[in-house]
Amino acid sequence: MKSYFLATAAAGLLGNGLAMGAVNPGFVVTSVETTTPEIRRPVFENPDQRVKAIRQLCAVPAAGHSLYIPGFATDLVSKRGDLKFTEFDNGTATLVGTAVSKSNPWKKLDVFVEFADLEGSVDNHGWHYYHSMWGDLVGVGEANYFNVGMERRGGAFQVGYSANKKNDAYGAAGWFEIYGSQDGHGDINVNLVSCKKPAPKAPEWVSYEVTSANGSGCPSGNVSIGNGSNQKTLDLNIPMISLETDRFAREFCQASVRVNRPAGWQYAIKGYHAWYKANLADGTKAKIDGSAYFQGSDQTQTFSTSIEGRINKNRDIHQSVKDSDLIFSDCNGDRDVNLKTAANVRSGWGALTVKSLQRYDIIWRRCK
């Protein structure tokens, strides 16, 4: 008789939404009999057996698929939360949820897989194996013509780091035979991740505007925000700074930028990028300085690059700040950030051109 794992166990697991590492109070796992003839047995033969969920992880594609079923769909994938792998304290496990074809979204599949005969320890270190695997794969909606039973094919279902044979992530894999509306074989190949959605690393939206600009390098204030700007990158277009001297020359441009973002976020300038051309004689020294500070603050983030001749090349600058040295914006106000680029040539003849694009790496955190 065909036996879906749908009753008390499924309701308890899916209803309570266990996160990784959570332990669900004991519940009775039962089976619901249907009239479809099928050679199957439930994982829990004793309906009074009480088991606890050790942990529940979400199954997502390890490469191009979560499930591979030739003749139906070879690109069945699952998003975080669609397909859940739950392991119990009696050495059994389940894979329950849905998967859908990337190329044919109408091919949606309900997945009910049960595992037993555990070998090894259920932890995040070594691999462990389930030597028994069986279940049902049932098409949904327009795909309801597909209704098969499944059981293990070949080696045991394996779980652990690199166990999916696709990457180094914690995952699982195993082959299976199918029988019913279609005969053949298939494959489960997944990464196993926490079902808890990771906290966002940046706000959903951010915008920048130049509120003022001044300096010998931009006397007319011709400064704008670049098209490549986003939550992680602020591109600033300033007039090109060009110096040529046989003694000493210096120019700078400072822009005040307002960073508009949702409440509850603060940001810091993590890195500085600039591009320049230097043509310096022997012994000539030049320097390019980038800096950032928030209005009203006495703390300045500095990025300094020294150049010495003889040199005649185009080069780029990319400097980053250690996390421990980051200076974050104030959570209680919207003070503009002042971004400054300065260049000088001294101690001999030289020509130095700092190109217009100045790029700043932005890092975010939630206000405490």
C-alpha positions in Angstrom: 0.0 0.0 0.0 1.2 3.5 -0.8 2.1 5.3 2.4 2.6 9.1 2.4 4.5 10.7 5.3 1.9 13.3 5.8 0.3 12.9 9.2 1.4 14.0 12.6 5.1 14.2 11.8 4.7 16.4 8.7 2.2 18.6 10.4 4.5 19.1 13.4 7.6 19.7 11.3 6.2 22.1 8.7 3.9 23.9 11.1 6.5 24.6 13.7 9.2 25.6 11.1 12.2 24.1 12.9 15.4 26.0 12.4 18.9 24.4 12.2 19.7 22.7 15.5 16.2 23.0 17.0 14.7 20.1 18.8 10.9 19.5 18.5 9.0 18.1 21.4 8.2 14.4 20.9 5.3 13.6 18.6 3.7 10.5 17.3 4.6 9.7 13.7 2.0 7.8 11.7 1.3 6.8 8.1 -1.8 7.5 6.0 -2.9 4.5 3.8 -4.2 5.1 0.3 -5.7 2.8 -2.2 -2.9 3.1 -4.8 -1.2 -0.3 -4.9 2.5 0.1 -4.1 5.1 -2.0 -2.4 6.2 0.3 0.4 6.6 0.4 4.1 6.6 3.4 6.4 9.8 4.4 8.2 8.1 4.1 11.5 6.5 0.7 11.7 5.4 1.2 15.3 2.8 4.0 15.3 3.3 4.6 19.0 7.0 5.2 18.6 7.9 8.7 19.8 10.8 10.4 18.1 12.4 13.9 18.2 13.8 15.9 15.4 17.5 16.4 15.9 17.6 19.2 13.2 16.0 20.4 10.1 17.9 21.9 7.1 16.7 23.3 3.8 17.7 21.6 0.6 18.8 23.9 -2.2 20.5 22.9 -5.6 24.1 21.8 -5.3 24.7 22.6 -9.0 22.0 22.7 -11.7 19.4 20.7 -9.8 18.0 19.5 -6.5 16.4 16.5 -8.2 17.3 15.0 -11.6 14.6 12.7 -13.2 15.2 11.9 -16.9 11.9 11.7 -18.8 10.3 14.2 -16.5 12.7 17.1 -15.7 16.4 17.2 -15.2 16.5 20.7 -13.7 14.2 20.4 -10.7 15.2 23.0 -8.1 14.1 24.1 -4.7 14.4 27.5 -3.0 15.2 27.9 0.7 12.2 26.7 2.6 10.6 24.7 -0.3 12.3 21.3 0.5 13.3 20.3 4.0 15.6 17.6 5.2 14.8 16.5 8.8 16.8 14.0 10.8 15.4 12.2 13.9 17.0 10.8 17.0 16.1 7.2 16.0 18.3 7.1 13.0 15.7 8.1 10.4 15.2 11.1 8.2 12.7 12.7 5.7 12.9 14.9 2.7 9.6 16.7 2.3 8.5 19.6 0.2 8.4 20.8 -3.4 10.7 21.2 -6.4 10.0 22.9 -9.8 11.7 22.7 -13.2 13.7 25.8 -14.1 13.0 25.4 -17.8 9.3 24.3 -17.5 7.8 25.9 -14.4 4.6 24.0 -14.8 6.5 20.8 -13.9 6.1 21.0 -10.2 6.7 18.0 -7.9 5.6 17.1 -4.4 8.5 15.2 -2.7 8.0 12.7 0.1 11.2 10.7 0.8 12.0 8.7 3.9 15.4 7.4 5.0 16.5 4.7 7.5 19.3 2.4 8.6 21.7 5.2 9.6 25.5 4.6 9.5 27.7 7.1 11.3 26.9 10.1 13.4 24.5 12.9 12.6 26.8 15.9 13.1 28.6 18.5 10.9 32.0 16.7 10.8 32.3 13.3 9.1 29.9 11.9 6.5 27.0 9.7 7.5 24.8 7.4 5.4 21.2 6.2 5.1 21.2 2.7 3.6 17.4 2.6 3.1 15.5 5.2 1.0 12.0 5.1 -0.4 9.2 7.5 -1.1 6.7 9.1 -3.5 7.2 11.8 -6.2 3.9 13.3 -7.2 3.3 15.8 -10.0 1.3 18.9 -9.1 -1.3 20.7 -11.4 -0.5 20.2 -15.1 2.1 17.7 -14.1 -0.3 15.4 -12.2 0.2 12.7 -14.8 3.5 12.0 -13.0 3.0 9.8 -10.0 5.8 7.4 -9.0 7.3 5.5 -6.1 11.0 5.6 -5.5 13.6 3.6 -3.7 17.4 3.6 -3.4 19.6 2.7 -6.3 23.3 1.9 -5.9 25.2 3.3 -2.9 23.7 4.7 0.3 22.3 8.2 0.5 25.2 10.2 1.8 25.3 13.4 3.9 28.2 15.6 4.9 30.7 18.2 3.6 31.3 17.6 -0.1 28.9 14.7 0.0 26.9 16.1 -2.9 30.0 15.6 -5.1 29.4 19.1 -6.6 31.1 21.5 -4.2 32.7 21.7 -0.7 29.5 22.8 1.0 27.5 20.7 3.5 25.2 18.6 1.4 23.7 15.3 0.4 23.3 13.0 -2.6 21.9 9.7 -3.7 20.5 7.8 -6.7 17.1 6.3 -6.8 14.9 4.0 -9.0 11.3 5.2 -9.9 8.3 3.0 -10.8 4.7 3.8 -11.5 3.5 6.2 -14.2 7.1 6.1 -15.4 10.0 3.7 -14.8 13.6 4.8 -14.7 16.0 6.4 -12.3 16.9 9.8 -10.7 19.2 11.7 -8.5 19.0 13.9 -5.4 21.8 16.4 -5.3 21.6 19.3 -2.7 23.3 21.7 -0.5 21.9 21.6 3.1 21.6 25.1 4.6 19.9 26.7 7.6 16.2 27.3 6.9 16.5 30.6 8.6 16.8 33.3 6.0 20.2 35.0 6.5 20.1 38.6 7.7 20.6 41.1 4.8 24.1 42.5 4.6 22.9 45.8 3.1 19.7 47.8 2.9 17.2 47.0 0.1 17.8 50.4 -1.4 20.2 53.3 -1.2 20.7 56.5 -3.1 23.5 59.2 -3.2 23.5 62.9 -3.9 26.3 65.4 -4.0 25.4 68.3 -1.7 28.5 70.4 -2.3 32.0 70.3 -3.8 35.0 72.6 -3.7 38.7 72.7 -4.0 41.5 73.7 -6.3 40.8 70.6 -8.3 37.1 71.3 -8.8 36.7 75.1 -8.4 33.4 75.0 -10.3 32.0 72.2 -8.2 31.6 69.9 -11.2 31.1 66.6 -9.3 28.5 63.9 -9.9 27.5 60.4 -8.7 28.6 57.7 -11.2 26.2 55.2 -12.8 27.9 52.2 -11.2 26.8 53.2 -7.7 24.8 50.7 -5.6 24.6 49.5 -2.0 28.2 48.2 -2.1 29.9 50.8 -4.3 29.8 54.6 -4.5 31.3 56.0 -7.7 32.2 59.7 -7.7 33.1 61.6 -10.9 35.3 64.6 -10.2 37.2 66.8 -12.7 40.5 65.2 -13.8 43.4 66.4 -11.6 46.4 67.1 -13.8 49.8 68.4 -12.4 53.1 69.1 -14.2 55.9 70.9 -12.4 59.6 71.1 -11.8 59.2 72.2 -8.2 55.9 71.6 -6.2 52.3 71.4 -7.2 49.1 70.3 -5.4 45.4 70.1 -6.2 42.5 68.6 -4.4 38.7 68.1 -4.7 36.3 67.5 -1.8 32.7 66.5 -2.2 30.0 66.2 0.4 27.7 63.3 -0.3 24.3 62.5 1.3 23.7 58.8 1.6 19.9 58.1 1.7 19.0 54.7 3.1 16.3 53.0 5.2 16.2 53.7 8.9 18.2 51.4 11.1 21.3 51.2 8.9 24.8 52.7 9.2 27.6 52.5 6.8 31.4 52.9 6.6 33.9 53.5 3.8 35.7 50.2 3.5 37.9 50.8 0.4 39.2 53.4 -2.1 39.9 53.0 -5.8 41.6 55.5 -8.1 43.3 55.4 -11.5 46.3 57.6 -12.5 49.1 58.2 -14.9 52.5 59.2 -13.6 55.5 60.4 -15.6 58.2 61.2 -13.1 61.9 61.9 -13.5 64.5 60.2 -11.3 64.1 61.2 -7.6 60.8 62.9 -8.2 58.1 62.1 -5.6 54.4 62.2 -5.9 51.5 61.3 -3.6 47.8 60.6 -4.0 45.6 60.8 -0.9 42.0 59.8 -0.5 40.1 60.5 2.7 36.6 60.2 4.1 35.0 61.7 7.3 31.5 62.4 8.5 30.5 66.0 9.0 30.9 66.9 12.7 33.3 64.0 13.3 37.0 64.4 14.2 37.8 60.9 12.8 39.1 60.6 9.3 39.5 57.5 7.2 42.7 58.0 5.1 44.1 56.2 2.0 47.5 57.3 0.9 49.7 56.2 -2.0 53.3 57.3 -2.6 54.9 57.3 -6.1 58.6 57.8 -6.9 60.4 58.2 -10.3 61.7 57.2 -12.6 58.3 56.0 -13.9 56.0 56.5 -16.9 53.0 54.3 -16.5 49.2 54.0 -15.9 48.4 52.5 -12.6 45.5 51.9 -10.2 45.1 52.3 -6.5 43.0 49.9 -4.4 43.3 50.2 -0.6 41.1 48.7 2.1 40.5 49.4 5.7 40.7 46.7 8.4 37.3 45.9 9.9 38.7 46.9 13.3 39.5 50.4 11.9 36.2 51.1 10.2 34.4 54.4 11.1 30.7 54.1 10.8 28.1 56.8 10.3 25.9 58.0 13.1 22.6 56.1 13.6 20.9 59.2 15.1 21.3 61.6 12.1 22.0 61.9 8.4 25.3 63.7 8.4 26.9 63.9 4.9 30.2 62.1 4.3 33.0 64.3 3.0 35.1 62.5 0.3 38.4 64.1 -0.7 41.0 63.3 -3.3 44.3 65.2 -3.2 47.5 64.9 -5.4 50.9 66.5 -5.2 54.2 66.4 -7.0 57.4 67.5 -5.3 61.2 67.2 -5.3 61.8 67.3 -9.0 60.2 67.3 -12.4 57.0 65.3 -12.8 53.6 65.0 -14.4 50.7 63.3 -12.6 47.1 62.9 -13.8 44.4 61.5 -11.5 41.5 60.3 -13.6 37.9 61.4 -12.9 36.5 58.2 -11.5 36.9 57.8 -7.7 35.3 54.6 -6.3 34.5 53.9 -2.7 33.6 50.5 -1.2 30.7 50.7 1.2 30.0 48.3 4.1 26.8 48.2 6.1 25.6 47.1 9.5 22.4 47.3 11.5 22.2 50.0 14.1 22.3 48.6 17.6 
